[in-house]
Amino acid sequence: MVPRLLKRKAMQHIHRDFLKIVLSFFIAAFGIPSLSGVLSAAAAAFGYALFWSGILSLRGKNIPEVGGNCKTPFGAKFALFPLDSTFCKVPMANRICHFAKNRTNEKIIKFCSRSELCNSLVGVVIFWFAGVQAIQLNWMISLEYMGPGILVVYFFVILALGLQFALLTHCIRLPMTWLQIVGLSGFWVLMEWVRLFFLTGFPWNPIGLTLAASSYSIQMASLVGVYGLCFWVVFVNLLLLKNPFSKAWIVFALLPYGYGIVHQYILKRALPPGKELSVALVQTALRPEQRDYFPSKPAEHLAPLIQWDLILSYFANLHKDRFDLIVLSEGAVPNGPWQAKYPFASTQAIWQRHFGQKALSAFPLGDEKRVSNGFLIQALANHFQAEVIAGLDDREGNRVYNAAFHFSPKTLSALPNPINRYHKQILIPLGEYMPFQEWKWLSDFSAETFGIPSSFSPGNEVKIFPGIVPVGVFICLEEAYSQFVREIRRQGAELFVNLTNDVWFPESRFPWHHFDHGRLRAVENGVCLLRATNTGVTAAIDCFGDPLAIFPPSEKNAGILDVNIATRSYSTIYTFLGDVPVLVVSGFFLALLTLDRMLRKKKLL
């Protein structure tokens, strides 16, 4: 009778542990802002603790519960799910193993084998977190433009992140101590930070992004940045392991939300309104084969002048005669700024059809035979009396840059101005440049696999565009690098502008994922952000990370987001100090934890 009871209870506990692992997977995998705000809050507060609860119970550490310590291969349930004291009076491991040997129950024998269990659970941890990342980063699986080689990158990334999480989990020991909580939180922060140093880095999907789902909890980024949020999420989840559902855990879990409420309440009333701008954010919704000529899809290509015809039609449909700022997305049209490709007569006819005969006075001086993109952009600036920021490719000798150009109104010349342009500094490996060029065979193979005929060159300096307000521009994934955007703010930017083209990952959640990183940059630096994208998410975001207006993201829905934005800004602690305090504190706590474990090990010896 007793062996049957033991077997039933043991299997119930195992099933409960696996249920916790499965439930935690659902919470963590879908707990990012682009999927679910509710699950994001749950993941930040207890999602990872729920997983550690199940996996550590199975791992069989010395876990305290009611009635004393119970050393068992199933791990007597720790305080979150305690076993009854009667059941733990006799060592469970001896009972189960004795029963298993007598009844030859293969499942029980397998779980009684401590070494086999631990080895199998390492794989569970790796693939659990890799699975979480596989769902959250599934936008990477885009074969249409990236080719099959992206699958190699995708699986490498999720498995590498899974290994990082397994290393963190391996270091958790129960019962938890405060030193272990802060030390392991710092350990995770440092592991996430290290991701920035492989090629151009992988800044996507930090664990602290879960706190960006709420307009309140995200405000803590103005103090400690995204790595501070990462520290906080791990800290709160580990605290739940130490003191389940304690007052301390409740306070720390709710603190970011409380801080955000007070932070916004005070600053929204204290900040001056700022300069109000009338802004036009252009979303062209052009697929790569429409913008550029693809030999495999010749019928899809739109001639560049037709692309301009569409863009001008969006402005004509607004029936407005003035803007303060116009923004066109990254690589808005082909051919660069100064290549005279368009017949003047055809350009004049298109312009006159949309804006009328009198609008021809906005044309800058130039060649009356052929004109360039720079000519048309300058005409836009003159016609609407607006500053224009446009993403175009730029060329200097043999070097080609992914660039942003700034045009001012009331200018009759359409000649190049080297001062008002910014060259993208952080390039996408296997997208904008070929890594490992010292190994030509590997570089050539990658170029052929990913279809990259040539590479961009990186820029070398931050640029602030002068005008109605100082504007700091960053292009595409540069938005995901907190320290990079912080430097733009420190150079004097009072308004951020991001130019992006996310069409390379069609019909995915990547535009929203990218958008959430942009909201974090706005909050970290206390600056409004304008996003002009090819297919979305085109939006205006205030200095608290709240969207003021969003153009529906779509690969078919083109047009202009016409929005008025008050460009108020404020100085943040993060802008002043950056990531250094969080990284130093994380390293300090990790060093203390390492030293403490070394001393304890010496005492045992």
C-alpha angles and dihedrals in degrees: 000000000000095000091051091050091048092049092049093048093045093051091046089056092048092050090048091052092051090047089055090050092050094045092048089051091056092048095046097041095051095032099102126104095250091058110030133352092197094052090045089059090046093050091049092051107036113341096104093037088057090056093047089049091059100038096046091048089055092044090062105226121166096279123180119232140152111310100023138293120331120194107203138147087239091048112236105259113272123226095292090064108012123191118232114267094239092060092051098049091091119046104265094208093064092049096048096042091047090050092046094052092049097044097034091225101175095201093053092045090053093052092044090060101091097195094047090047095050092047092050092046092055087062091047091055094047095047093041093060092035087055091050090052091043090062096041093046098038088119086079090070095086112135098169095082105004097052128218091300089078089069089064090052091046096053092042091054098047093045092047090052089046090055090051091053092046089054090052092048091048089058095054113106126183134254090048122224128201090247091054091049096053094036094054092042088056091046091057092048091053091049091052091047092051089061088075092068102061107095102314090338137252108255096162125117105005113184090245089067087086089075090056091073092081123060086220105047092045090065090077086074088074087067106037108007126227094309089056088055089051090053090049096051094051091042093053093047093049090047088058088058091052099045112010113216091348124157089251091056092048092049095048093043092053098037097090090053093047091047091049093052093051093041094055095040092056100039097043088059098039102045119089113244094251128213113316116225132193104222135188115199111191121214109188098181092208118159117219093256089052095049096041131029112260113191088212092055107031095152092060096059120108117205110245092244089054088052088054090048089058093047092050090048090059090056093046091053091058093061092212126136101196142043132167095214134015120191127193121192132254111296090000094175133002130253101055126254106293108033107115100223105141125080109243094224093053092046091050092050093051092047093048092049092056103036107018136245096295092056090070087082087076091068113111122228113275149114111329092210104056134006137193141224087264089057093054094044091050089049089054090051092049095044096050095031086234139135110245127207113190134176113229138150114260131201131204112177107303093345123096121197137194097231147176121216129203120211124187125207127248092042119135096188123081094188121129117278110196092193097065102058136086126206117212110249104190110059129194113248113233088012108056101009139015115244124210092037089158085072100058095187091055093043092050092047092050092047090053094044095049096035097240111155095180142000135240121236118234122245121235109214145045114247129205114199113218122221139097086344128002106266125204114202129200127174129226115307093013083084089069094060108087097191092049094052090044089059090054089054091049089053088064107272114158094178130036123216122189121194112198142170111193096164090108087080100048124192093008137115092249095106090058092044089052090047092057091056088053091054089054092053091052092052096043091057102028092237133129116247130212117197121196111184136172097233103002175350091056107170151141115235127189126225091270093057094254116139111241094185136355129196108218107263111236143140088226104034109088129173144092130299103219107197140157113220131185104220099214118155140174138199116260133201089236092057089051099045105019123192096321098094093050093046093047093047090046092051092046094052091045091051091050091049092049091049092048092053092047091052092047091050091052091052091053090052 
